[in-house]
Amino acid sequence: MPRFHALACVCVLCSCSSKTTISNTSSGSDPGGAGHGEPVAPVAARKPHDVVSPHGTRNDPYYWLRDDERKDPEVLAYITAENAYTDKLLAPAQALEATLFSELRARVKEDDESVPVLDAGYWYYVRYETGKQYPIYARRKGALDAAEEILLDGNVLAVGHPYYKVGAYDVSRDGTLIAWAEDTVGRNQFVLRIKNLATGQMLPDTASNISGALAWANDNTTLFYGGKDEVTLRADRVLRHALGGSHELVHLETDASYYVGVGATKSHRYIEIGMRSTTNSETLLVDSDRPTSAPRVFLPREKDHLYSIDHLGDRFVMRTNDQAKNFRVVEVPAGKETDRSAWKDLIPHRTDTLVENVAVYDTFLAASVRTGGLRKVQVLPAKGKPFFIDAPDPAYVMSVYDTPTGSSTRVRYTYESMTQPTSVYELDVGTRQRAMLKQQPVPTYDAAAYATEYLHATAADGTAIPISVVYKKGTKLDGTAPLLVYGYGSYGLSMEPSFAASRVSLLDRGWVYAIAHIRGGQEMGRAWYEDGKLMKKMNTFTDFIASTEHLVANKYGAPDSVFAMGGSAGGLLVGAIANLRPELYRGIVSFVPFVDVVTTMLDESIPLTTNEYDEWGNPTADKAAYDYMLSYSPYDNIAPVAYPSIYVRTGLWDSQVQYFEPAKWIAKLRATKRDTNPVLLDTNMSAGHGGASGRFDALKEIARAYAFVLTMVEQPDRRAVRTAQR
């Protein structure tokens, strides 16, 4: 998501190192939070460094922890020392961690398979085998009982790689070739691979530093793919490659606020090249039958206009916010793209309904729309009245599953809630008969044993903030239960009241789990997003605090056992609330957190920065934006007060939120805070923004985070201890 070697011989857990990077202390006021008999935390050296801007200079003594090459022995030694400290401090919880991992894995159906999808005569699906970490991509020709053809086996491809990920794949229209993007580092710098499916032969055609977006032209020999800037890693170009030939640049996006992607329309009549910034977009089209022809602009970019298109039959269907804050869907006759009077409304704009995406078929449209904070599916038959598909739960998420065959008369969709695992359904648009194709098996789980609620808190300005809550039936809602509150609140990304088998391990131990649908997301429409970004960003943080206070006041959680969790921009959220209201939370769990806002947004060489000026502001060009961002940046607002216990997980190779942001944050927290609660930095040395790539390795990371909160809730809060010592 957005916000996105050699080690020297250094003794990192004692003071014999010749480096000044890591020191230790055994005094009673140890900033790492060690008590008697506990391991002592690393203390990062302070090295003066001026971060210069047109609006002021800030000294950052931990700036030296930034190493873009990930090779500096001093930096790596410090991170290794942090990992060693985290391991030692959590060692007493190893048995609990192992138990949690066993529980999490027991809820995974290891020999699982997705619902097949028909495309160009083949049924495509993904499956897993018992005991194996990675997916197997496969297909059957013509019928579901035909012989299986394995396209890609992630377990074979991952051999020899600590990290492995298939970013995307595309099969040529004649079914003979597969192109895929693979990442063996975790930095989303993919490598292009192509294989002949008839012979199994790997083709020599390849490319590096690609974005992962792929699309075959109709000639079955020409591939379009996305490329990245070498320094910023911005997806800024699309290239065309004819098998055995050269790689030709089709489009280079010079505006650094845009990201570029590539795909095909449902009709396969066009290759789409999409450019998108936070507030504007533009699409170029290439004739897929003439892949060397010049791309043409569908609709020129203009300020504050976001649109996306698909093509089927003789029409374009466009989702647009033109005169529609919450978007509308229009039919655009070919050749009439710029004539707005020719656009025909299919889904008109409504102030209470956000149109999130639309799937186009010959005889109907199906759209994922959001009303009342919940995502629903609306079906619009070519003949007949539009209708919504029913849902049984108070809080849920329903989404259109866009299948490739435009002639289908059935809409496929997914449904889940905080108590119901994901189900895949198909509904006949004409008869409205519904069939469940699959409900995700969750071994050992009984949905009837759990309950979910949909609540509202009141923000400081009177706004009602939705909250989704789940707990095990029988849990006493009398103010004694431990409470974990999750949030995100950025980029217009809505946090859904969806199912997660992993959280059952908390629910079974008497915890209440809540998702605060705070501003900055898009749960309540486009205005909900706009009220939580730029110069209104503080609403995101105060909404989360108000949600927490509401839950505690209404006895969903014990006042002394409240934990907050967030990742990436959600890490910014929990970092900010730790500064704003540290006394409200017993602990914080933060994954790959974006916590050094101003320094990052001042540096255009860092991936994502230029694309995100419309999200956070441009602190170089705008003093008001600089001052406002500085007022909430977690790193810049650490104060000499008592903080909750904090666990942070990051990835050394993260390209979206660089590892040095959380590393600096932890270092400064230790040096500044006034308590002996632990603050832990746990760095995966072979992964990036998404953490471990294997499905079981990912569960181990969840088990450790849960072990942390379960351990902390049973231990005394040490805030008062440090204060008294000082």
Helices and strands as residue ranges (DSSP letters): E 22-23, E 43-44, E 50-53, E 56-59, G 63-65, H 73-89, G 91-93, H 94-106, E 117-119, E 122-127, E 136-141, E 148-153, H 154-157, E 165-171, E 177-183, E 190-196, E 207-216, E 222-228, E 235-242, E 247-252, E 259-264, E 270-276, E 281-287, E 296-299, E 307-312, E 315-320, E 328-333, G 340-342, E 344-347, E 354-360, E 364-371, E 374-381, E 387-388, E 396-401, E 410-417, E 423-428, E 434-439, G 447-449, E 450-458, E 464-472, E 483-486, G 501-503, H 504-507, E 512-516, H 526-530, G 534-536, H 538-553, E 562-567, H 569-580, G 582-584, E 587-591, H 597-602, G 610-612, H 613-616, H 623-632, G 635-637, E 645-651, H 660-672, E 679-684, H 695-714, H 719-725
